[in-house]
Amino acid sequence: MSIRCWLIAYGVTDPRDAVQVLFSIRSERLLMEELDFNLLYRWFVGLSMDDQVWNHSTFSKNRDRLLLHDVADRFFDAIKQQAAAKKLLSHDHFTVDGTLIEASASLKSFRPKDEAARDDDDPDGQGGRNEMVDFKGQKRSNETHQSTTDPDSRLARKGDGKEAKLCYAGHILTENKHGLIVDTELTPATGTAEPDAALEMMSRLPGVGQKTLGGDKGYDKRRLVEGARACDVTPHVARKAKYSAIDGRTTRHVGYPQSQRRRKLVEERFGWIFKFVAAACTVVMMRRLLAA
């Protein structure tokens, strides 16, 4: 494999990034220092002998611009347009699922809200990053407590008996033809996050006409079922053993078991996401450790 093909395979297309990767330069600051006096590097990135090199902070600022603006949404839309042009998408049948995404905040930061407000007023307090905190005997909830480092995160658990963590809720919507992801949503991990996100994503789908929405038992809620029917969407969610929001009027149709079979594809998509996120996390941590 040529160097160019290797770089493209690993997502390195910018000449500056290529220099940093090929020559194992640990940071953007060191990269700019190398560019300042290395004529070969200058030629590779398109700088003349007299051109001034970029400030190292340009890299982080450009990353912030990507996050603040709709670049990611436009890229995702372009991918979906390609899939639609190849007739790979279903326009009528969909599946939704969600998961908890752990916030970058320690449980030590989950303090009473009045205490968190005092910390904001006194940022030079004596408490350090790893300050010892004793929560024994305390009852903590999202109504009374809040993270001092990530106020938008919520205390949540994946199920009974599971450890509670500070989290966000991530949601994806897939079409049922091939299980391709067609929409995503990130919300606070509230008790109504799943139905609210599902209805929001369904409302963004183009076109008119009857649609179906599959989901697991977590979506068998009156809030979702009534909201979906109001939008001309038939809720093909798995039924709870008790107090189900759907009945035989929905489950008797031939499309219901088909939706239940196809909804298994969405779980595979989360598996892909976790695998690539784990790989990216390892790469980022390795880079920080090597730069230290």
ZAMARGU-4260 file (C-alpha; in steps of 0.2 Angstrom, whole numbers, plus 5000, padded with zeros to 4 digits):
<rodrens>
0) 5000/5000/5000 | 5007/5017/4995 | 5009/5031/5009 | 4995/5041/5001 | 4983/5026/5001
5) 4988/5023/5019 | 4985/5041/5024 | 4968/5041/5016 | 4963/5024/5024 | 4966/5032/5041
10) 4957/5048/5037 | 4972/5059/5035 | 4970/5071/5020 | 4976/5088/5026 | 4995/5090/5022
15) 4999/5097/5040 | 4991/5081/5048 | 5001/5070/5036 | 5017/5078/5042 | 5012/5076/5060
20) 5007/5057/5057 | 5022/5052/5046 | 5035/5060/5057 | 5027/5056/5074 | 5026/5074/5079
25) 5018/5074/5096 | 5008/5090/5096 | 5002/5104/5085 | 5014/5116/5094 | 5029/5105/5090
30) 5022/5104/5072 | 5022/5122/5070 | 5040/5123/5077 | 5046/5110/5064 | 5037/5119/5050
35) 5046/5135/5055 | 5063/5129/5050 | 5061/5113/5040 | 5061/5117/5021 | 5054/5100/5016
40) 5039/5101/5028 | 5036/5119/5021 | 5036/5112/5003 | 5025/5098/5008 | 5011/5109/5015
45) 5012/5122/5002 | 5022/5136/5011 | 5036/5146/5003 | 5052/5150/5013 | 5045/5167/5018
50) 5027/5162/5022 | 5023/5163/5041 | 5017/5147/5049 | 5001/5145/5057 | 4998/5148/5076
55) 4996/5131/5084 | 4979/5137/5092 | 4972/5137/5074 | 4969/5118/5075 | 4959/5118/5091
60) 4949/5134/5085 | 4945/5125/5069 | 4939/5109/5078 | 4927/5121/5089 | 4920/5128/5072
65) 4916/5110/5066 | 4906/5107/5083 | 4898/5124/5083 | 4892/5124/5065 | 4881/5112/5055
70) 4896/5104/5046 | 4892/5086/5054 | 4874/5088/5049 | 4878/5093/5031 | 4890/5078/5030
75) 4877/5066/5037 | 4864/5073/5025 | 4876/5070/5010 | 4878/5052/5015 | 4860/5049/5016
80) 4857/5057/4999 | 4869/5045/4992 | 4860/5030/5000 | 4843/5037/4994 | 4850/5039/4976
85) 4855/5021/4976 | 4837/5016/4982 | 4844/5009/4999 | 4832/5017/5010 | 4815/5013/5016
90) 4804/5029/5017 | 4789/5021/5026 | 4796/5009/5040 | 4808/5014/5054 | 4815/5008/5070
95) 4821/5019/5085 | 4832/5015/5100 | 4842/5024/5113 | 4856/5022/5125 | 4865/5031/5139
100) 4881/5040/5135 | 4892/5043/5150 | 4896/5061/5153 | 4914/5067/5156 | 4910/5071/5174
105) 4914/5062/5190 | 4900/5057/5203 | 4910/5068/5215 | 4904/5083/5206 | 4886/5078/5209
110) 4882/5090/5223 | 4867/5098/5230 | 4861/5112/5219 | 4863/5126/5232 | 4881/5119/5235
115) 4885/5120/5217 | 4879/5138/5216 | 4891/5142/5230 | 4905/5134/5221 | 4901/5145/5206
120) 4902/5160/5217 | 4918/5155/5224 | 4929/5147/5210 | 4945/5148/5221 | 4938/5137/5235
125) 4950/5124/5243 | 4942/5109/5235 | 4953/5101/5222 | 4949/5090/5207 | 4950/5074/5217
130) 4943/5080/5233 | 4937/5066/5244 | 4918/5066/5246 | 4908/5055/5257 | 4890/5052/5250
135) 4886/5038/5263 | 4868/5041/5269 | 4864/5054/5256 | 4849/5053/5245 | 4854/5060/5228
140) 4842/5064/5214 | 4842/5075/5198 | 4829/5086/5207 | 4840/5091/5221 | 4858/5088/5214
145) 4868/5094/5199 | 4885/5091/5193 | 4897/5106/5195 | 4907/5101/5180 | 4893/5096/5168
150) 4877/5104/5173 | 4867/5097/5159 | 4871/5078/5163 | 4859/5068/5173 | 4860/5054/5185
155) 4854/5038/5177 | 4855/5019/5176 | 4853/5007/5162 | 4842/4996/5172 | 4837/4989/5190
160) 4852/4984/5199 | 4864/4994/5188 | 4876/5007/5194 | 4869/5025/5192 | 4881/5037/5182
165) 4880/5054/5175 | 4874/5052/5158 | 4866/5059/5142 | 4854/5050/5131 | 4859/5046/5113
170) 4846/5040/5101 | 4846/5034/5083 | 4833/5031/5070 | 4836/5018/5057 | 4826/5013/5041
175) 4820/4995/5041 | 4826/4990/5023 | 4844/4989/5027 | 4845/4996/5045 | 4854/5012/5039
180) 4854/5026/5051 | 4844/5041/5045 | 4844/5052/5060 | 4851/5055/5077 | 4847/5065/5093
185) 4856/5069/5109 | 4846/5074/5124 | 4847/5075/5143 | 4844/5058/5151 | 4827/5062/5158
190) 4812/5050/5161 | 4804/5055/5144 | 4819/5056/5134 | 4816/5041/5123 | 4798/5045/5117
195) 4802/5063/5115 | 4817/5060/5104 | 4808/5047/5094 | 4794/5059/5090 | 4806/5073/5086
200) 4816/5062/5074 | 4800/5056/5066 | 4794/5074/5063 | 4809/5078/5053 | 4807/5064/5041
205) 4802/5070/5023 | 4787/5065/5014 | 4769/5061/5019 | 4759/5046/5021 | 4757/5032/5033
210) 4773/5026/5042 | 4778/5013/5055 | 4790/5015/5070 | 4797/5000/5079 | 4805/5000/5096
215) 4808/4989/5111 | 4797/4989/5127 | 4805/5005/5133 | 4795/5014/5120 | 4778/5006/5125
220) 4772/5022/5133 | 4756/5031/5130 | 4766/5047/5127 | 4774/5039/5112 | 4759/5029/5105
225) 4747/5044/5106 | 4760/5056/5099 | 4765/5044/5085 | 4747/5041/5079 | 4744/5060/5079
230) 4758/5061/5066 | 4751/5047/5056 | 4764/5035/5062 | 4759/5017/5067 | 4769/5012/5083
235) 4775/4995/5081 | 4784/4994/5098 | 4786/4978/5108 | 4772/4976/5121 | 4774/4976/5140
240) 4767/4962/5149 | 4756/4974/5159 | 4749/4991/5156 | 4754/4991/5137 | 4749/5007/5127
245) 4745/4996/5112 | 4733/4982/5109 | 4727/4970/5096 | 4722/4984/5084 | 4740/4986/5081
250) 4748/4969/5084 | 4736/4959/5073 | 4743/4967/5057 | 4755/4957/5047 | 4767/4972/5047
255) 4769/4971/5066 | 4780/4955/5068 | 4790/4961/5053 | 4794/4977/5062 | 4799/4967/5077
260) 4811/4957/5067 | 4819/4971/5058 | 4821/4981/5074 | 4835/4969/5079 | 4846/4978/5066
265) 4847/4994/5077 | 4856/4985/5090 | 4870/4980/5078 | 4872/4999/5074 | 4875/5003/5092
270) 4888/4989/5092 | 4897/4997/5078 | 4896/5014/5086 | 4903/5008/5103 | 4918/4999/5094
275) 4923/5014/5084 | 4921/5026/5099 | 4932/5014/5109 | 4945/5014/5096 | 4945/5033/5095
280) 4945/5035/5114 | 4961/5023/5115 | 4970/5033/5101 | 4966/5050/5110 | 4972/5043/5126
285) 4988/5036/5118 | 4992/5053/5110 | 4990/5062/5127 | 5001/5049/5136 | 5015/5050/5123
290) 5014/5069/5123 | 5016/5070/5141
</rodrens>
